[in-house]
């Protein structure tokens, strides 16, 4: 494979993997459960989500079926959550993908999920939004 092929693969596989991870997390499915649905082990799911390895066309179709999403959502970004294409800016999609690729993203989501008070969750959201505006 040439360097150009490798660069193209990285530019495609990484965003697709990020979208796979985002969709899987939104559905609260484990990597093991997704792997079982695809007939693969957890390790290929992990490498796919990191963008280290791509999937064949057949596996991508199976993946879309397993995650109850149209195949295009893994290439176009939004669609996975039902949002119209115009509602999410490409930068926001990239930011979400980068966030889900971070090692501590799952820990943060788990910690937030135990907060039962809607008022507390809203307060945290406003704090985080204020911090993001300052960044």
C-alpha positions as YAML, in Angstrom:
chain: A
units: angstrom
residues:
- id: 1
  name: UNK
  ca: [0.00, 0.00, 0.00]
- id: 2
  name: UNK
  ca: [1.34, 3.45, -0.91]
- id: 3
  name: UNK
  ca: [1.58, 6.35, 1.51]
- id: 4
  name: UNK
  ca: [-1.33, 8.04, -0.32]
- id: 5
  name: UNK
  ca: [-3.46, 4.91, 0.14]
- id: 6
  name: UNK
  ca: [-2.51, 4.80, 3.81]
- id: 7
  name: UNK
  ca: [-3.40, 8.50, 4.27]
- id: 8
  name: UNK
  ca: [-6.73, 7.99, 2.49]
- id: 9
  name: UNK
  ca: [-7.48, 4.95, 4.63]
- id: 10
  name: UNK
  ca: [-6.70, 6.89, 7.82]
- id: 11
  name: UNK
  ca: [-8.86, 9.86, 6.71]
- id: 12
  name: UNK
  ca: [-11.79, 7.51, 6.07]
- id: 13
  name: UNK
  ca: [-11.37, 4.78, 8.70]
- id: 14
  name: UNK
  ca: [-10.84, 7.14, 11.63]
- id: 15
  name: UNK
  ca: [-14.04, 9.19, 11.17]
- id: 16
  name: UNK
  ca: [-16.06, 6.05, 10.36]
- id: 17
  name: UNK
  ca: [-14.71, 4.38, 13.50]
- id: 18
  name: UNK
  ca: [-15.58, 7.44, 15.58]
- id: 19
  name: UNK
  ca: [-19.11, 7.41, 14.24]
- id: 20
  name: UNK
  ca: [-19.41, 3.69, 14.97]
- id: 21
  name: UNK
  ca: [-18.31, 4.30, 18.56]
- id: 22
  name: UNK
  ca: [-20.68, 7.25, 18.95]
- id: 23
  name: UNK
  ca: [-23.65, 5.24, 17.67]
- id: 24
  name: UNK
  ca: [-22.74, 2.20, 19.80]
- id: 25
  name: UNK
  ca: [-22.46, 4.38, 22.92]
- id: 26
  name: UNK
  ca: [-25.77, 6.11, 22.20]
- id: 27
  name: UNK
  ca: [-27.41, 2.69, 22.08]
- id: 28
  name: UNK
  ca: [-25.60, 1.67, 25.29]
- id: 29
  name: UNK
  ca: [-24.17, -1.43, 23.64]
- id: 30
  name: UNK
  ca: [-20.87, -2.97, 24.60]
- id: 31
  name: UNK
  ca: [-18.06, -3.68, 22.18]
- id: 32
  name: UNK
  ca: [-18.55, -7.37, 22.97]
- id: 33
  name: UNK
  ca: [-22.22, -7.24, 22.00]
- id: 34
  name: UNK
  ca: [-21.43, -5.41, 18.77]
- id: 35
  name: UNK
  ca: [-18.63, -7.86, 17.98]
- id: 36
  name: UNK
  ca: [-20.96, -10.80, 18.55]
- id: 37
  name: UNK
  ca: [-23.52, -9.29, 16.17]
- id: 38
  name: UNK
  ca: [-20.79, -8.95, 13.55]
- id: 39
  name: UNK
  ca: [-19.24, -12.34, 14.18]
- id: 40
  name: UNK
  ca: [-15.93, -10.84, 15.32]
- id: 41
  name: UNK
  ca: [-14.18, -10.49, 18.66]
- id: 42
  name: UNK
  ca: [-13.88, -7.33, 20.73]
- id: 43
  name: UNK
  ca: [-10.38, -6.51, 19.47]
- id: 44
  name: UNK
  ca: [-11.43, -5.83, 15.84]
- id: 45
  name: UNK
  ca: [-14.28, -3.65, 17.14]
- id: 46
  name: UNK
  ca: [-11.76, -1.66, 19.19]
- id: 47
  name: UNK
  ca: [-9.38, -1.22, 16.26]
- id: 48
  name: UNK
  ca: [-12.28, -0.25, 13.99]
- id: 49
  name: UNK
  ca: [-13.49, 2.39, 16.46]
- id: 50
  name: UNK
  ca: [-9.97, 3.82, 16.71]
- id: 51
  name: UNK
  ca: [-9.72, 3.90, 12.92]
- id: 52
  name: UNK
  ca: [-6.69, 1.60, 12.97]
- id: 53
  name: UNK
  ca: [-8.45, -0.96, 10.76]
- id: 54
  name: UNK
  ca: [-11.28, -0.53, 8.33]
- id: 55
  name: UNK
  ca: [-14.09, -2.98, 7.75]
- id: 56
  name: UNK
  ca: [-15.10, -4.69, 4.55]
- id: 57
  name: UNK
  ca: [-18.24, -3.53, 2.76]
- id: 58
  name: UNK
  ca: [-20.07, -6.63, 4.00]
- id: 59
  name: UNK
  ca: [-19.06, -5.93, 7.62]
- id: 60
  name: UNK
  ca: [-20.11, -2.28, 7.26]
- id: 61
  name: UNK
  ca: [-23.57, -3.38, 6.11]
- id: 62
  name: UNK
  ca: [-23.78, -5.82, 9.03]
- id: 63
  name: UNK
  ca: [-22.59, -3.05, 11.35]
- id: 64
  name: UNK
  ca: [-25.32, -0.68, 10.16]
- id: 65
  name: UNK
  ca: [-27.90, -3.41, 10.76]
- id: 66
  name: UNK
  ca: [-26.49, -4.23, 14.21]
- id: 67
  name: UNK
  ca: [-26.60, -0.57, 15.22]
- id: 68
  name: UNK
  ca: [-30.03, 0.08, 13.67]
- id: 69
  name: UNK
  ca: [-28.68, 2.85, 11.49]
- id: 70
  name: UNK
  ca: [-28.48, 3.63, 7.78]
- id: 71
  name: UNK
  ca: [-25.09, 2.83, 6.29]
- id: 72
  name: UNK
  ca: [-24.66, 6.44, 5.19]
- id: 73
  name: UNK
  ca: [-24.63, 7.71, 8.77]
- id: 74
  name: UNK
  ca: [-21.14, 6.29, 9.24]
- id: 75
  name: UNK
  ca: [-19.90, 8.41, 6.35]
- id: 76
  name: UNK
  ca: [-22.09, 11.50, 6.59]
- id: 77
  name: UNK
  ca: [-21.95, 11.92, 10.34]
- id: 78
  name: UNK
  ca: [-25.26, 13.10, 11.73]
- id: 79
  name: UNK
  ca: [-27.92, 10.60, 10.56]
- id: 80
  name: UNK
  ca: [-26.89, 8.16, 13.33]
- id: 81
  name: UNK
  ca: [-28.92, 10.05, 15.88]
- id: 82
  name: UNK
  ca: [-31.67, 11.07, 13.51]
- id: 83
  name: UNK
  ca: [-30.57, 14.70, 13.35]
- id: 84
  name: UNK
  ca: [-30.92, 16.37, 9.94]
- id: 85
  name: UNK
  ca: [-27.64, 16.95, 8.15]
- id: 86
  name: UNK
  ca: [-27.84, 20.73, 8.54]
- id: 87
  name: UNK
  ca: [-28.20, 20.58, 12.33]
- id: 88
  name: UNK
  ca: [-24.64, 19.49, 13.07]
- id: 89
  name: UNK
  ca: [-21.61, 21.38, 11.89]
- id: 90
  name: UNK
  ca: [-18.69, 19.25, 10.63]
- id: 91
  name: UNK
  ca: [-16.49, 20.71, 13.40]
- id: 92
  name: UNK
  ca: [-18.96, 19.52, 16.02]
- id: 93
  name: UNK
  ca: [-19.01, 16.02, 14.54]
- id: 94
  name: UNK
  ca: [-15.19, 15.99, 14.63]
- id: 95
  name: UNK
  ca: [-15.22, 17.21, 18.24]
- id: 96
  name: UNK
  ca: [-17.63, 14.46, 19.26]
- id: 97
  name: UNK
  ca: [-15.52, 11.86, 17.50]
- id: 98
  name: UNK
  ca: [-12.39, 13.11, 19.23]
- id: 99
  name: UNK
  ca: [-14.19, 13.07, 22.58]
- id: 100
  name: UNK
  ca: [-15.42, 9.47, 22.16]
- id: 101
  name: UNK
  ca: [-11.91, 8.42, 21.16]
- id: 102
  name: UNK
  ca: [-10.48, 9.75, 24.42]
- id: 103
  name: UNK
  ca: [-9.59, 7.11, 26.99]
- id: 104
  name: UNK
  ca: [-11.61, 8.75, 29.77]
- id: 105
  name: UNK
  ca: [-14.79, 9.50, 27.78]
- id: 106
  name: UNK
  ca: [-16.54, 6.37, 29.02]
- id: 107
  name: UNK
  ca: [-15.57, 7.15, 32.61]
- id: 108
  name: UNK
  ca: [-16.98, 10.65, 32.31]
- id: 109
  name: UNK
  ca: [-20.23, 9.39, 30.82]
- id: 110
  name: UNK
  ca: [-20.55, 6.74, 33.54]
- id: 111
  name: UNK
  ca: [-20.01, 9.33, 36.26]
- id: 112
  name: UNK
  ca: [-22.60, 11.65, 34.74]
- id: 113
  name: UNK
  ca: [-25.13, 8.86, 34.27]
- id: 114
  name: UNK
  ca: [-25.47, 8.29, 38.03]
- id: 115
  name: UNK
  ca: [-26.64, 11.85, 38.63]
- id: 116
  name: UNK
  ca: [-30.38, 11.52, 39.24]
- id: 117
  name: UNK
  ca: [-31.21, 15.18, 39.75]
- id: 118
  name: UNK
  ca: [-32.22, 16.93, 36.51]
- id: 119
  name: UNK
  ca: [-31.37, 20.25, 38.18]
- id: 120
  name: UNK
  ca: [-27.85, 19.06, 38.98]
- id: 121
  name: UNK
  ca: [-27.36, 17.70, 35.43]
- id: 122
  name: UNK
  ca: [-28.55, 21.01, 33.93]
- id: 123
  name: UNK
  ca: [-26.23, 22.90, 36.26]
- id: 124
  name: UNK
  ca: [-23.28, 20.78, 35.17]
- id: 125
  name: UNK
  ca: [-24.25, 21.24, 31.52]
- id: 126
  name: UNK
  ca: [-24.32, 25.03, 31.95]
- id: 127
  name: UNK
  ca: [-20.96, 24.95, 33.72]
- id: 128
  name: UNK
  ca: [-19.39, 22.86, 30.97]
- id: 129
  name: UNK
  ca: [-20.90, 25.08, 28.26]
- id: 130
  name: UNK
  ca: [-19.50, 28.16, 30.00]
- id: 131
  name: UNK
  ca: [-16.09, 26.52, 30.21]
- id: 132
  name: UNK
  ca: [-16.26, 25.60, 26.51]
- id: 133
  name: UNK
  ca: [-17.16, 29.19, 25.60]
- id: 134
  name: UNK
  ca: [-14.03, 30.37, 27.43]
- id: 135
  name: UNK
  ca: [-11.76, 27.81, 25.73]
...
